[in-house]
Each structure stands twice: as C-alpha cells, then as structure tokens.
Amino acid sequence: MKPFNSKPQVLTHIKIHVSSLDLEQKIDPSGRNLEVLKTAEKILQSVKNIWKPAAVYAWFGFQLTQTDTCGHLIQAPEKQVTFDFGDSIKFLTHARHSLVAVYTAGPALEHKSQKASQRGDLLTSYLLDLIGLIVLEKVGNHINLLAQKKALATKMGLGPFLSPGSVHGWKLEEQIKLCSLLPLEKINVKIQKNAVLSPFKTISCLIGLGPGYETARAGSFCQVCAKNADCKMKHTSARDEVDKNQPL
C-alpha cells in the first residue's frame, strides 16, 4: 500500500453563505411563526460573514489490526497510531486510506450566543446557535468534497463520515489521539483534557477510502447514528456535487 502524502493541509479562506431558507429549515416547525422568522432574518443579517470557518486535514494509510475493533492510521512505514473504533470498525473494513480532518465555524457566533443567553435573550441565543450549526455543516461539506474528489481520482470508494463520540463504539476520548495528528493551532482550535474541542462548534472526523466501498460519495455521520430516525438536526452531505451512485 503506497501511502498518500500525509502532510497536513490548512484551509482558512472557506467561503460560506447562509441563506434565510437555510435558517428557516433548521427552525423547529412548532416555532415557525411569522415573528420568529422575522427575528431570524434580522439576526442573520446582523451577523452576516462574522463567522471564520477553517479546517485542517491530512491523508493517512489505514490498516485493520488483529484485534476486532482496532485499526492503524499510518503516517509512515514505521510510524502508526492505533485506534479502538468499537462497533464502528465495521464501517472501515474496506478502508486502505483515511482522511482525517478537524474543522470549525470559529468562535464569533458562539460568543454572541453566550452573551445573548446571559442577558436572557434565549430566542436570539437559539437562532445564533442554529446559524453556527449551518456554517459548521457547510464546512463539513467542503471536507466531504475533498474525500469525494480523491475517491474519483483514485477510482476507489468512501465509507461514512465517522466522528469520535458521535457514533456507537468510537469513544470521545479517542478524539484526543485523533487530533494529535493535526496542527490544531493553525485553525485556532484547542482540545481540552476531557476531549472536548474549543470552539464548541468544531468537529473532528475520519472518512475511510478503499476499493471495496460502493460509492464515491461521502455520507454524513447520520447514516451510522443510532438516533437517526428521531433527530431534527440531521447533517446533510454535499449531495449535489457528486451523485451518490457515481460509478468508480
């Protein structure tokens, strides 16, 4: 297995547009009265483009171990890091490479939301949080596209988007080890001792790449989440750029 270049790449000029429709679709249907929508539009316009999304990513070799739930991320022939993916290992059985990324919406919306909450303006705080989630989701689409382009270029397929703590079996504590592979300081992100990332609207992820997968489309972590059926905040992937049935 010839490894890809594992040198981390940093993205700090990601253009993200959030529309009124994006925000309306995230608002709970029970709260979609005219006044709420007017407030949402006003808040959206007041914070337009204050978000500073960024991402850092790298490609690694991937190899299953003889332990049922573990796999190696390979940085070099003699340098590898072992992860315990728990039950999530089943989504990596076809992986020969992996994209590891950390991406963030930045701290600005988070700070504004906290200030609104502190002064008792819970609706504004809620709407700012929704905007932050939309920004984060759209940055995630950029990461998915990176994986999809590599899959098409190498004629391999992709596994689902996996993130420590968000899928059954891959513990949040593993996020510390995963993030150690990337220079988080390049995007002003920190990881705390409890494995939580800061700013809060930041995600770490891994996407498997290999010849055994059936699609060149990177799926969202919703595919493997146990609460998929009941969630109102489902993460969408970049479905318009690469068709889910794109032949390899």
Beta strands, then each sheet from edge to edge (+ up, - down):
strand 1: 9-11
strand 2: 54-64
strand 3: 70-76
strand 4: 79-84
strand 5: 97-104
strand 6: 157-162
strand 7: 190-191
strand 8: 197-198
strand 9: 202-210
sheet 1: 1+ 2- 3+ 4-
sheet 2: 1+ 2- 5+ 9- 6+
sheet 3: 7+ 8-
end
